[in-house]
């Protein structure tokens, strides 16, 4: 995993527009620090939404594994349709 870029909160206050431009350009999260400690993470909205879609898919896969272990399950077709619906929301 790549170490995220960091920016002091004072730099963010001084030039928020430049920080936002940087976020949009890189798509990588930016850790905001105060007194040398991480206090927040800023991320471009498109990158955030993609991360949330991926997280939801992983949640559903983990749930599916639990259901399989419990002797329950769904057909491959229904699983693929649900996965396509989740991932399809991010297509432009």
C-alpha positions as CSV (number, residue, x, y, z in Angstrom):
1,X,0.0,0.0,0.0
2,X,1.3,3.4,-1.0
3,X,1.9,6.0,1.8
4,X,-0.6,8.8,1.3
5,X,0.4,12.4,0.8
6,X,0.1,14.6,3.8
7,X,-0.7,18.3,4.2
8,X,-0.7,20.4,7.4
9,X,-4.1,21.9,8.2
10,X,-2.6,25.4,8.1
11,X,-1.6,24.8,4.4
12,X,-5.2,23.6,3.7
13,X,-6.6,26.8,5.3
14,X,-4.3,29.0,3.3
15,X,-5.0,27.6,-0.1
16,X,-8.0,25.2,-0.1
17,X,-8.7,25.7,-3.8
18,X,-5.2,24.5,-4.7
19,X,-5.6,21.4,-2.5
20,X,-8.9,20.6,-4.1
21,X,-7.4,21.0,-7.5
22,X,-4.6,18.6,-6.5
23,X,-7.2,16.1,-5.2
24,X,-9.1,16.1,-8.5
25,X,-5.9,15.7,-10.5
26,X,-4.4,12.8,-8.6
27,X,-7.4,10.8,-7.4
28,X,-5.3,9.8,-4.4
29,X,-6.4,10.6,-0.8
30,X,-4.7,13.4,1.1
31,X,-4.1,13.1,4.8
32,X,-4.5,16.4,6.8
33,X,-2.3,16.7,9.8
34,X,-2.4,19.0,12.8
35,X,0.7,19.2,15.1
36,X,2.2,16.3,13.2
37,X,-0.8,13.9,13.7
38,X,-3.2,12.7,11.1
39,X,-6.7,14.3,11.8
40,X,-8.6,13.8,8.5
41,X,-8.5,12.4,5.0
42,X,-9.6,14.3,1.9
43,X,-10.5,12.5,-1.2
44,X,-11.9,13.4,-4.6
45,X,-15.6,12.6,-4.8
46,X,-15.3,10.3,-7.8
47,X,-12.6,8.3,-6.1
48,X,-14.6,8.1,-2.9
49,X,-17.7,6.9,-4.7
50,X,-15.7,4.2,-6.5
51,X,-14.2,3.1,-3.2
52,X,-17.6,2.9,-1.7
53,X,-18.9,0.7,-4.6
54,X,-15.9,-1.6,-4.2
55,X,-16.4,-1.8,-0.4
56,X,-20.1,-2.7,-0.9
57,X,-19.1,-5.5,-3.4
58,X,-16.6,-6.9,-0.9
59,X,-19.3,-6.7,1.9
60,X,-21.7,-8.7,-0.4
61,X,-19.0,-11.3,-1.2
62,X,-18.2,-11.8,2.5
63,X,-21.9,-12.2,3.2
64,X,-22.1,-14.7,0.4
65,X,-19.3,-16.7,1.9
66,X,-21.1,-16.8,5.3
67,X,-24.3,-18.0,3.6
68,X,-22.4,-20.7,1.7
69,X,-20.8,-21.9,4.9
70,X,-24.3,-22.0,6.5
71,X,-25.6,-24.1,3.6
72,X,-27.5,-21.2,2.0
73,X,-26.7,-19.6,-1.3
74,X,-27.8,-17.9,-4.5
75,X,-27.5,-18.8,-8.2
76,X,-24.4,-17.6,-10.1
77,X,-26.7,-15.6,-12.4
78,X,-28.4,-13.7,-9.5
79,X,-25.0,-12.9,-7.9
80,X,-23.5,-11.7,-11.2
81,X,-26.6,-9.5,-11.9
82,X,-26.3,-7.9,-8.5
83,X,-22.5,-7.4,-8.9
84,X,-23.1,-5.8,-12.4
85,X,-25.8,-3.5,-10.8
86,X,-23.3,-2.3,-8.2
87,X,-20.4,-1.9,-10.5
88,X,-22.5,-0.5,-13.3
89,X,-23.4,2.6,-11.3
90,X,-19.8,3.7,-11.7
91,X,-19.7,3.5,-15.5
92,X,-19.7,6.7,-17.5
